[in-house]
Amino acid sequence: ARQGPKYRKRSDIEAERVERYLKEQAEDKKRQEENRLKRLAELREIKKPVEPAPAATAEVEELPVHEELETDGASAMSAVEVTKRLRVIGEPIRLFGETDHDRWLRP
């Protein structure tokens, strides 16, 4: 046999639906916050500053700075040298939409 009332008020049904919805939203928010904290921890781990080796620092000092180089449109510093210099100073190797000439100007 069936237990409980035969008929239910629509307001009671709606109240139960809202309660379930709010509970799901709270769980989702908690899960999103946990994921955000986990991503932040991963980013902190990735972004830890790496001290350049003394040899790498000396190598960068030997490379000429871009102001001293020719500016006739062709870069005197090779792409490999630019990449090394950017890595040593902790800059991204290439920014979105950046040309080779823009990369050369950055270090």
N, C-alpha and C positions, 0 to 999 in steps of 0.2 A: 504494500500500500504506500501511497505517496504521503510524505510528511511535509508540513509547512502549509502556508496558505495556497489556495487554489489560484487566486489572482494576486498580482503584485502591482503596486502603484508604479507608474512610469517615473515618478520623482525618485523612488527608491532605486530603481534600475539605473537611472542616470547618476545618482549619488555613488553607487557602487562602481560605475564606469569611470567617473571622475577620480575616485579613490585609487583605482588600479592605474589609471593614467599618471597620476601624480607620483605614485610609488615607482613606476617604470622610469619616469623622468628623473627622479632622485637617484635611482640606480645608474642611469645613463650618465648623469652629471658626475657621480662619484667615479665611474669607470673612466670618463674622459679626463678628469683631474689626475687620476692615477697614471694614465697614458701620458699626459702632459709632463708630469713630474719625471716619469721614466725617460721621455725624450730629452728633457732638460739635463738629466744626469748623463745621458749618452753624449749630448752635445758638449757638456763640460769636459767629459773624458776625451773627446775628439779635439776640442779646442785648447787643450792644455798647451801652454807655450813651450815650444821646444827650443832649448838653448842651442844656438849654432856651435858647431865644433870650432875650436881655435883655428884649425886649418881652413875651414870654410870662410871664416871671417877674414883671414889673411887673403884668401883668394878673391873675395869681393873687393877688398881694398886695392888689389892689383888691377881690377877691371876699371877702365876709364868711366867717369860719370858722363851722362848724356849731354851735358852742357859743353863739355870739352870736345865732343865728337863733331864730325861734319854734319851739317844739316841740309845737305843738298837733296833730300828726299829719300836717299838710300841710307838705311841705318848701318853704322859701322859695327855695331854689336850684333852678334849672331843671335838667333832665336834661343839657342841653348844657353848662351850667356845670360840673356834676359830672364829665362826661366830659372836659372840658378840664383840670380840676384833676387828675384821675387820670392823664391822659396826661403832664402836666408832671412829676408826681412819680414817673413810671415804674411805676405800678401797673397791673394788668390792668383793663380797662374794666368787666368783669363777671365775677364768680367763679361757679362752678357752684352753682346753688340760691340765689343771692343775690337778694334783692328790691330794688326801687328804694330803699326806705328804708334798707336795709343799705348800698347804694352811697353814699347820701347821708351816712351816718355815717362811712364810711371816710376821706374826705379830711380 
